[in-house]
Amino acid sequence: GWCPLSPAGAQTTQLRVEAPWSPAVLWDRVTLTCQGSGTAGATTWYKDGQRWGQEGRNHFTVTESGTYTCDRPGTRRSSPVRVSNAEGGLLVLQVPAEELLEGHMVTLRCRR
């Protein structure tokens, strides 16, 4: 399944990003979902390495840029997910978040 074992045998929590485009940017609706074993209501969220106020929720819509992780008791913290606000007038080249297959046409989006 989606919860691979680490070398130490402890399961790692998975952080799923739901967004129409990649990379994830605040101007798109970005939802983060924490999946894994352990008690679902005991999810702990971290933003930029610090505990963050969404405790107990399995998913939420992101409203602040930052780097997010999550964990549950008895599991390892998830890999980080960065959500940007493209500050400073930076251009962001995005691709559809769905799987891209060789030979298929794809629409790119360049925004700031």
N, C-alpha and C positions, 0 to 999 in steps of 0.2 A: 503494500500500500504506500501511502504518502508519508509514513513516519519511519524513516530509516534508522537503523541502529548505529550509534557511534562506536568507535573502537572500545570504549569502556563498557559498552552494553546499555547505557542509558539512552532513552529515546530523546530525539531532538524535536522541539516544537517547530511547526511549519507556519510561516507567515505568508498568506496569500494576498496578492494585490489584485484588486478588481478596478480596472481603468480601461477606457476605450483606446488609449494611446500609450506608447512607451517611448521615452521614459515618463514616469509619473510626474505630472505637474499640477499644481493646485487649481489652475483654471479649468481642469477637467474634474469630473466627480470621481474621486479616488476613495475606495473603501478597502480597509485592511481587515483581514479575518485571521484569527489565531486558531490553528488546528493542532490537535495532538492528543495524547493520552492524558490522564490526570483529570481532575475535576473541572468541568467546563466553566463553572462560575468562579473559579479561583484564578482566572487569567490575570497576570500582571503585565502591564505595558510600560515600555521605556521609550523616552524621546530624548535623543542626543545623549544617551547613556544614563539618564536620570529617571527614577520612577516617575510615572506620569499618571494623571488623574482619570484614567479610564478603567480602573480596577474592576474585575468581575465581568466586564463586557467581552464577548467573544469577537465582536466586530464593531466598527464605527467608521464614519465618513471623516476623512482628514480635512482639517480647516487651517492647520499651521504647517509651514515647511519644516523639515527636519529629517532625522534618521530614526526610524522606528524599529523596535524589536519587541518580542513578547515571550513569556514563558508561563508554565504551570507547575505546580508542585510535582517533584519527581521527574521532571524533564529538563533538558538543557535549553538555554535561551535560543531563540530563532536566529537565523541569519538576518542581517540588517536590510532594511528597505529605505531608500532615500526618496523623499517627495520634495520637489523643488518649487520655488515660486518664480524662478527665472528672473530674479532681481537684477538691477543694473542694466536693463535693456538687452540682456543676452538673448541671442537667437537660440531656439531649441528646435532641433530636427527630430520629429517624432514619426514612428511607424505604428501601424495598427497593433494592438496588444495581442491579437489572435495569432495563431501559428502561421508562420510564413513558409511557403513551399516553393522550391525551385521551379521556375517556369511559369508561375502564376503572376498576374499583374498585381502591383501593390501601389497604394497611394501614400506618398510621403507628405508630411505637414511641417512647414517651417513657420514658427510663430515666435512672437516676443511680447 
